Amino acid sequence: MNLNQVKVIATLVAAMGAVVAAPAHAGKTLDAIKARGQVICGVHTGLAGFGAADSNGKWSGIDVDVCRAVAAATLGDGEKVKYVPLVAQARFTALQSGEVDMLSRNTTFTLTRDASLGLTQTAVVYYDGQGFMVPVKSKIKGAKQLKGQTVCVQSGTTTEKNLTDFSKANKLSIKPVVFEKLDAVEGAYFAGRCVAYTTDASGLASVRNKSAKNPADHLILPELISKEPLGPMVRRGDDEWAAIVKWVIYGLLEAEEYGVTQGNADQMKSSTDPVVGRILGTTDDTGKLLGLDKEWLARAVKATGNYGEIFERNVGPKSALQLPRGLNNLWNQGGIQYAPPIR
């Protein structure tokens, strides 16, 4: 190798290093968000624990907190969010058309949705599975006892398809009673028009707590008939925005793993742990790689708390829904929630 070849290789290596370290451009979606001063977030029309508004119009839930965390990271304020309630059938069109910047609406990640809608799946916020709820007086204890029975289900969802698959696979001849709107599904079930109601298990817990006259009169059967990894989606074609949404979620998980909370984030800035330093922006500036500033993740944690705090507040054992952490525990606590390193 002669001297000129050495110089060429050195120049290429230096150029590659410069590309790796270069700050990212914010991306067209973030540019638009900054110009309007607000993140527009597509959410559920009303699912307690995930996305619902109270009588004063204040929104809460896991999906809502994800929107707030993204707003805090990008705009510096978790309250700079416009919530757009969307029925299941309209949610993807609203995102595709640009009506919303992100869809954070207990939406299942599937191959078809990832490959054919022009949308990008980000990170799983809640690992769920489809279940069934029945009146206790029905004496039904297991899903296979639903043979030949009527089951209320919402149209335009993975739930409807899973029900059909489960019925065919087990030769149960289940009779779906299909409604477009969630309120209609709930109303039909509680009016006795169906023997059972099926949706994600978390949704069943939400409906039972919110809509049943006496929640104890209704049993959620133990079987789950599907995998339902739920999380936000964004439009394809803006990789910078997809990365921001994804890494905000990962950052909330990493914050829980390293003990950074809503209440101690400022005090933790003095920590000598290099991971904590990267989370809070006191050492490495990870924000520049996302088109953000160095305190992007610290603001998200201070706006909503870490992932564990969000879970406990909205759906955990001490909340109205009283859902166990289960699969949504961190990987080192017996669950499968796992964030790639913030570095």
Disulfide bonds with the S-S distance in Angstrom:
Cys41-Cys67 1.89
Cys152-Cys194 1.76
